[in-house]
Amino acid sequence: MPELVRLIIYGRKDCHLCFDMIAVLHELQTRLCFRIELVDVDSNAELAAQYGERVPVLVVEEEEICHFHLDPIALDAYFAKIR
């Protein structure tokens, strides 16, 4: 069984774009092998300063995949690169 890739979503509580990205990612979990980690940028002053209003941001191994909306093409490209 392949190792689960850790996708990190930097977001905020009550962020509708964050909820949308998470929902689409849950659908993609049926074909891609990953787990989702949510990080509230408001829980850390450095993260809040770094991301500001630019949330959600999807990151894998410090590589930004996309922000605001899930880019399935960019995510597929990442998985193709690591397989």
Order of alpha helices (4+ residues) and beta strands (2+ residues): beta-alpha-beta-alpha-beta-beta-alpha
